[in-house]
Amino acid sequence: DLAPVSDHSTTPELTPPAALAAAPTRTASGTVDRAAAREGRVILIHKYPWEATQQELEEALGRYGRVQAVRLVEAQDTGRPRCFGFVTFASRVAAEAALVGLAEGEVLIMDRRW
């Protein structure tokens, strides 16, 4: 018997910039730029594959505009990814375009476990 084929890709879930007001300002890999967050240039992404790298996320989201920083949060005790992070864009327009693209499923991060 053959099982159906699946690409096992996931679309990261996201939170609009306004929700970042209560977000932590320090992550395992650096700090989140509060001024950029107030300007609407930072988006919170989550539920991406745990093995995704900063470079992969930057490349996937860079199609919407210049990415200035990607901060992936790790567990302090194990150093393992917690599957959420922050992406800072050069402009609010780019951040908003990325939010729309993510919401519409245009960005897929491949889960390499499959």
C-alpha positions in Angstrom: 0.0 0.0 0.0 1.1 3.5 -0.8 0.6 6.4 1.6 -0.3 9.8 0.2 2.6 12.1 -0.5 2.8 15.3 1.5 5.4 18.1 1.3 5.2 18.5 5.1 5.7 22.3 4.8 4.3 24.6 7.4 3.3 28.2 7.3 4.5 30.2 10.3 1.8 31.8 12.3 2.2 35.5 13.0 1.3 38.3 15.2 0.7 41.9 14.0 3.2 44.6 15.0 0.7 46.2 17.4 0.7 43.1 19.6 4.4 43.5 20.2 3.9 46.1 22.9 3.8 43.4 25.5 6.5 41.2 23.8 9.7 40.6 25.6 12.6 42.9 24.7 15.4 40.3 25.2 15.7 37.0 23.5 18.3 34.3 23.7 20.0 35.6 20.5 19.8 39.3 21.1 17.4 42.2 21.8 14.4 43.4 19.9 14.6 47.0 18.7 11.8 48.7 20.6 11.8 51.8 18.4 11.4 49.5 15.3 8.6 47.7 17.1 6.8 51.0 17.8 7.2 52.0 14.1 5.6 48.7 13.0 8.7 47.3 11.5 8.9 44.2 13.7 6.7 41.1 13.4 6.5 38.1 15.7 6.5 34.8 13.9 5.8 31.4 15.6 5.1 27.8 14.9 7.8 27.5 12.3 9.9 24.2 12.1 12.3 23.9 15.0 15.2 23.3 12.7 14.6 26.5 10.6 17.6 28.9 10.7 17.8 32.7 10.8 19.2 32.7 7.3 16.2 30.6 6.0 13.7 32.9 7.6 15.5 36.0 6.3 15.5 34.6 2.8 11.9 33.5 2.9 10.7 36.9 4.3 13.2 39.0 2.3 11.0 38.8 -0.7 8.8 41.5 1.0 11.6 43.9 1.7 14.9 44.3 3.3 15.2 42.3 6.6 17.4 44.0 9.1 17.4 41.3 11.8 16.0 37.9 12.7 15.9 36.9 16.3 15.0 33.3 17.1 14.2 32.6 20.7 15.8 29.6 22.4 15.1 27.8 25.7 17.6 29.1 28.3 18.1 25.7 29.9 18.6 23.6 26.7 19.5 26.0 24.0 16.9 24.4 21.7 14.6 26.6 19.5 11.3 27.6 21.0 9.8 28.1 17.5 9.1 31.7 17.8 11.0 34.8 17.1 11.1 38.4 15.8 11.8 39.7 12.3 12.8 43.4 11.9 12.3 45.0 8.5 13.8 48.2 7.1 10.3 49.7 6.6 6.8 49.4 7.9 5.5 48.7 4.4 7.8 45.6 4.1 6.6 44.3 7.5 3.0 44.8 6.6 3.6 43.0 3.2 5.2 40.1 5.0 2.2 39.9 7.4 -0.1 39.7 4.4 2.1 37.2 2.6 2.3 35.0 5.7 -1.4 35.2 6.4 -2.2 34.2 2.8 0.2 31.2 2.9 2.7 32.6 0.4 5.7 31.8 2.7 6.4 28.2 3.4 9.3 27.0 5.6 10.1 23.3 4.9 10.1 20.9 7.8 13.2 18.8 7.1 12.1 16.0 9.5 10.0 14.4 6.8 
